[in-house]
Amino acid sequence: MSPAKRTGKSSGKAPSTTPPVSPSSMSPTDLRVLAQALSDQVQTLTAELQTAQDAQDQAASLHTTQLQTLRAQIRDQAMEIQGWEHRAASRSQDLRLLLADQAVEIRDLTGRLDRASRQRDVMRDDNDHLLREMALAGSEIHQLQSQIHDLERDLEDSQAAGAAADVSLDRLRDELRLTQEEVVTNDYVGSAHGGSALGSARGGSPAPNPPPSSPDVALAQLSEELQDTKESLERASAGRDYALEEFVRMTRLRDEVQAKLADSELQRDKATTEWADAKRTQTELEYKLRRMSTWILF
């Protein structure tokens, strides 16, 4: 006989150890029981298979959903990363352009700083030169003041001498006029009495000679002295006028030097302020430049 097939449900029970029975030797009732048992076992296996298939489909669907979600997240993150990379590249380009612009500005400020430094040094030299000129002008003004004082004193002396000479000249002119009148009178009286010939005929002494013209000599001498005094007075006046003109000129020069000195000090202070501002701006830009360079490198 052929070996009997295994019967029973696959419910986890141990298989029967009874020897197999051939279906041909089984009764119809046993065959029906066996067929029912096999049908139940098939249904159970089919249900288990369906459950397993449903679980597998559910797991596959969940896996697909998770995979799609992960792919969407990856795609979104990739797009976000691409956007960040684009923004970073654009920002980097902007920073590089800004860096180049600020480098140019730093070079310009460095040039301005050098020019301001040179201008400050020139202003300082001009200021020192103007101070020396003002000191020299002050010394010359003091000397001119002394000269003007001496010339005014000489002028006063010359004016006093001229006034005295005018008085003496007037006095001598009066004396000369009186003497001339006296001489004319004496000549007139002598001619009225017959002159010197009548006196000789009578045996008398000759008529006296006219007095010497001493007033004329004195007048000439005094006129010469007066002329010398006037010339000295004119020279003193001319010297005083020249000294006054020099005094006015030097005073004006001193005022101009003082004005130039004040303007030079103002320009020097302005140049110093511009130099300090340019130096501070340069320091700030160099600090920003170092920070941006570090940011770009990282």
Stockholm file with secondary structure:
# STOCKHOLM 1.0

chainA/1-298         MSPAKRTGKSSGKAPSTTPPVSPSSMSPTDLRVLAQALSDQVQTLTAELQTAQDAQDQAASLHTTQLQTLRAQIRDQAMEIQGWEHRAASRSQDLRLLLADQAVEIRDLTGRLDRASRQRDVMRDDNDHLLREMALAGSEIHQLQSQIHDLERDLEDSQAAGAAADVSLDRLRDELRLTQEEVVTNDYVGSAHGGSALGSARGGSPAPNPPPSSPDVALAQLSEELQDTKESLERASAGRDYALEEFVRMTRLRDEVQAKLADSELQRDKATTEWADAKRTQTELEYKLRRMSTWILF
#=GR chainA/1-298 SS CCCCCCCSCCSSCCCCCSCCCCGGGSCHHHHHHHHHHHHHHHHHHHHHHHHHHHHHHHHHHHHHHHHHHHHHHHHHHHHHHHHHHHHHHHHHHHHHHHHHHHHHHHHHHHHHHHHHHHHHHHHHHHHHHHHHHHHHHHHHHHHHHHHHHHHHHHHHHHHHHHHHHHHHHHHHHHHHHHHHHHHHHHHHHHHHTTHHHHHHHTTCCCCCCCCCCHHHHHHHHHHHHHHHHHHHHHHHHHHHHHHHHHHHHHHHHHHHHHHHHHHHHHHHHHHHHHHHHHHHHHHHHHHHHHHHHHHHHC
#=GC SS_cons         CCCCCCCSCCSSCCCCCSCCCCGGGSCHHHHHHHHHHHHHHHHHHHHHHHHHHHHHHHHHHHHHHHHHHHHHHHHHHHHHHHHHHHHHHHHHHHHHHHHHHHHHHHHHHHHHHHHHHHHHHHHHHHHHHHHHHHHHHHHHHHHHHHHHHHHHHHHHHHHHHHHHHHHHHHHHHHHHHHHHHHHHHHHHHHHHTTHHHHHHHTTCCCCCCCCCCHHHHHHHHHHHHHHHHHHHHHHHHHHHHHHHHHHHHHHHHHHHHHHHHHHHHHHHHHHHHHHHHHHHHHHHHHHHHHHHHHHHHC
//
